[in-house]
């Protein structure tokens, strides 16, 4: 998580990742699977996630069926994903982020979010996370 340096001397405790379009391929807003029903991680994702053992790794999604997808991803990256939250049915991503951080007793100021779109950045700001990093930048960095 060297690409995730924190500002103002805050120690990073958690990284919140959006699932679709950030960690795995999507098409028309849905996670795509290969012919064998396996997820398709985006380039650089597995390598980067495998190195994240010094902080809590969390995933948020609006896909209520995401449990098996996240389990597949977690297995591929060595079991680093600590938890996930699902939003939708009236719940905003911001609330899902707050609930997930509360579950792990983590302050928002010590977490950052990696996402693929403006909605993710907006949610990160509304949840008062320390930082938002676009997925293309985060996964491009060594």
C-alpha distance (Angstrom), angle and dihedral (degrees) to the residues before:
residue distance angle dihedral
X1 . . .
X2 3.77 . .
X3 3.80 89.5 .
X4 3.79 88.0 61.2
X5 3.78 100.8 69.7
X6 3.76 111.5 163.4
X7 3.77 126.8 -129.1
X8 3.80 125.7 -129.3
X9 3.80 94.5 24.9
X10 3.82 95.1 -73.9
X11 3.80 112.5 154.1
X12 3.79 112.3 -125.6
X13 3.80 111.7 -122.6
X14 3.82 102.6 163.2
X15 3.77 143.8 20.4
X16 3.79 117.8 -155.1
X17 3.80 114.0 -156.8
X18 3.78 126.7 -165.6
X19 3.82 107.1 -131.9
X20 3.80 109.3 -145.3
X21 3.79 116.6 59.9
X22 3.80 91.5 2.9
X23 3.80 104.5 59.9
X24 3.81 103.5 8.1
X25 3.79 136.9 27.2
X26 3.77 118.6 -92.2
X27 3.76 135.5 -171.0
X28 3.80 122.1 -163.5
X29 3.79 89.7 -9.8
X30 3.81 95.6 -53.0
X31 3.79 129.1 105.9
X32 3.80 109.9 -106.4
X33 3.78 122.2 -136.8
X34 3.79 128.8 -160.9
X35 3.81 122.8 -117.8
X36 3.81 90.9 -82.5
X37 3.81 92.2 52.5
X38 3.80 94.9 -104.9
X39 3.77 125.3 139.9
X40 3.78 121.0 -108.7
X41 3.81 109.6 -134.7
X42 3.79 114.5 -153.2
X43 3.82 118.7 -111.2
X44 3.80 114.1 -71.7
X45 3.80 94.8 9.1
X46 3.80 99.9 109.0
X47 3.79 94.0 44.1
X48 3.80 92.7 49.9
X49 3.81 95.9 43.4
X50 3.81 92.0 49.7
X51 3.82 88.6 62.5
X52 3.81 95.4 52.3
X53 3.77 102.3 97.8
X54 3.80 99.0 121.9
X55 3.80 96.8 68.0
X56 3.79 141.4 35.2
X57 3.82 112.2 -88.1
X58 3.80 114.9 -150.6
X59 3.81 131.6 177.7
X60 3.80 129.1 -156.0
X61 3.77 126.9 -166.1
X62 3.78 142.4 163.3
X63 3.81 90.9 -138.6
X64 3.80 110.2 103.3
X65 3.83 89.5 -163.8
X66 3.81 92.8 55.8
X67 3.81 98.2 106.9
X68 3.84 94.1 91.7
X69 3.82 91.1 42.6
X70 3.80 91.8 53.0
X71 3.81 90.8 44.9
X72 3.82 90.1 53.8
X73 3.79 91.2 48.3
X74 3.80 92.1 46.7
X75 3.80 91.2 52.1
X76 3.82 91.7 49.3
X77 3.81 92.9 50.9
X78 3.79 97.6 46.1
X79 3.80 102.4 -96.4
X80 3.80 99.5 -65.9
X81 3.82 97.6 136.0
X82 3.80 108.5 102.0
X83 3.78 99.2 -174.7
X84 3.77 148.3 -28.7
X85 3.78 139.5 -139.8
X86 3.78 130.9 -152.0
X87 3.78 123.3 -150.4
X88 3.76 131.7 -172.4
X89 3.79 135.9 84.4
X90 3.79 89.2 86.1
X91 3.80 97.5 -38.0
X92 3.78 116.5 115.0
X93 3.80 123.7 -137.5
X94 3.81 87.4 -114.6
X95 3.81 90.8 62.2
X96 3.81 91.6 46.6
X97 3.81 89.8 52.7
X98 3.81 92.1 48.5
X99 3.81 92.2 47.2
X100 3.80 92.2 49.2
X101 3.81 93.4 48.8
X102 3.82 90.3 47.4
X103 3.81 90.9 51.0
X104 3.81 89.0 58.0
X105 3.83 93.5 37.7
X106 3.80 91.8 -119.6
X107 3.81 124.3 149.9
X108 3.81 116.3 -125.1
X109 3.80 89.9 -131.7
X110 3.82 89.5 64.0
X111 3.80 95.0 51.3
X112 3.75 134.7 76.6
X113 3.77 132.7 -166.5
X114 3.79 130.9 -133.3
X115 3.79 113.8 -159.7
X116 3.76 142.7 152.6
X117 3.79 103.6 -129.7
X118 3.79 149.0 35.9
X119 3.81 91.0 -97.0
X120 3.81 89.2 61.6
X121 3.77 91.6 49.9
X122 3.80 90.9 48.5
X123 3.82 90.7 50.0
X124 3.81 92.0 48.7
X125 3.79 91.3 52.4
X126 3.81 93.2 45.4
X127 3.82 90.0 50.0
X128 3.83 88.0 51.7
X129 3.79 93.9 -122.7
X130 3.79 115.5 170.1
X131 3.78 94.7 -117.1
X132 3.81 147.4 -5.8
X133 3.79 120.9 -143.1
X134 3.81 121.2 -170.1
X135 3.80 110.1 -121.1
X136 3.81 93.0 -124.9
X137 3.83 89.7 59.3
X138 3.79 96.7 41.3
X139 3.79 95.9 49.9
X140 3.82 93.6 40.5
X141 3.82 92.7 58.5
X142 3.83 117.4 88.5
